[in-house]
Amino acid sequence: HRPIQGTIKTCTIKREVDRWYACFSVEYEPGQKSIPTKAVGIDVGIRSFAVFSTGEAIENPKYLGKSEKKLAKRQRELSLKKKGSASRKKARLIVAKLHRKVRNQRSDFHHKLSRKLELMCLFILERSSST
């Protein structure tokens, strides 16, 4: 974990499936922002996730489709369990973990793409300021 920068204002304890998280709200002085000189257009679509004005296309990842067979099997197993039983609780936990995995994959993809866009814009800004 990285050290917390700034003053901690609040802390929220959160439970998701079988894991616990601590969410901190902090107050800090943000750094200086650079002023962009060029823009890149992004078209968000159905067939491809995004198409840039530079011509580059990012394909739509189908994480749920890749996990569909496993998820369907586990959901069928869950539906056959008796309500209130320990085995149903275990099966429900397994299904919830699979859904969490898909959610985390999507979140990771979005984070990596936004970081790529940020670096691309910084690269354009640095290149244009050096010329």
N, C-alpha and C positions, 0 to 999 in steps of 0.2 A: 504494500500500500504506500501511496505517496503521502508526504506530510501535508497537513492542512495549513493552507496559507490564509492569513487574515484572522478575524475574530469570530469564534463560533457563536451563533445567535440561538439556534435551536437544533435539537437532535430528535429524529423520529425513528423508532424501532419498527421494522416491517418484517412480516413473515410471508414468504411465497413458497408454496408446496412444502418442502422440507428444509428450507434454508432461511436464515435470519439475516437481515441487513440493517445497517445504521445509516440513515440519511442525514447529513449535516447541512444546515444553512449557514453560510459564512458571509461576512462583510469584508470586502477588501478593495483596495484601490486598483482599478484596471490599468493596464499598460496603454501606451499611445497606439492609436490605430493609424495605419497607413492609408493614404488616399488613393483609391484605384484610378488608373488612367485608361485602362481598356476593359471591355466587357466581353463575356462569353455567354451566348444565348443557350438555354437548355430547354429542350422540348421533351416533356414527360409523356410517354405514350403507353399503349397496351402491349404491342408486339415487342418492343424493346423498352427497357426501363427508362433510359434517357438517351437523347441524341443531342450532341453539342453542335454549336454553329461552326465548329472547326471540322465537322464531318465524322467525328468519333462517335460510335454507338456503344452503349453499355447494355448488354443483354439482361433480360429479366430472369433473376434466379428463381427457381421453382423449388424452394425448400420443402413446402408442404407436400408437393407432388412426389418428392423423393422419399418422404417418410410416410406416405399414404398407406402402403401395405402394412407396415409395422403398426401404425396407429389403428387401422381398421381391425387388425387381428386382436390387439389389446382391448379395443372398445367392445368387440364381440365377447371376449372373455369376461369383461366387466359386466356386460348385460346378463350373462348367465349366472352370476354370483347372487347369493341370497342377500337381500337388503339387511344391513346392520351387522353382517358377519365380518370377522377379521380379514378373511380373504378378499372380501369386496373392498375394504379399506386399502389393502395392499394393491389391488388391481387399479383402484382409482388413483393412487399415488403414482403408479407406473404410467398411466395415461396422462396425468398432469405433468410428469417429467418429460414425456415426449413432446407435449405442447410447448413446454418451457424451452426445450432444445430448439424447436422451430423458431420460436420468438427470439431467442438469443442469436440464432444464425442470421435472421433478418436484421436485427439490431447491429450485429457485427458488420454486415454488408453495408448498411446505411452509414455507419461510422467510418468505415474505410473509404467509401465513395466521397463522403463530405471532406475527409482529410485530403484525398487526392485532388478534389476541386480547390481546396484552400491552397495547397502547394502549387497547383497549376497557376492560380491567380497570382500568387507571390512570385513565381518564376517569371510570369509575364511582366509583372511590375518591376522586378529587379532588372530584367533584360531591357525594358524600355527606359529605365532610369540610368542605365550604364551607357546607353548610346547617345 
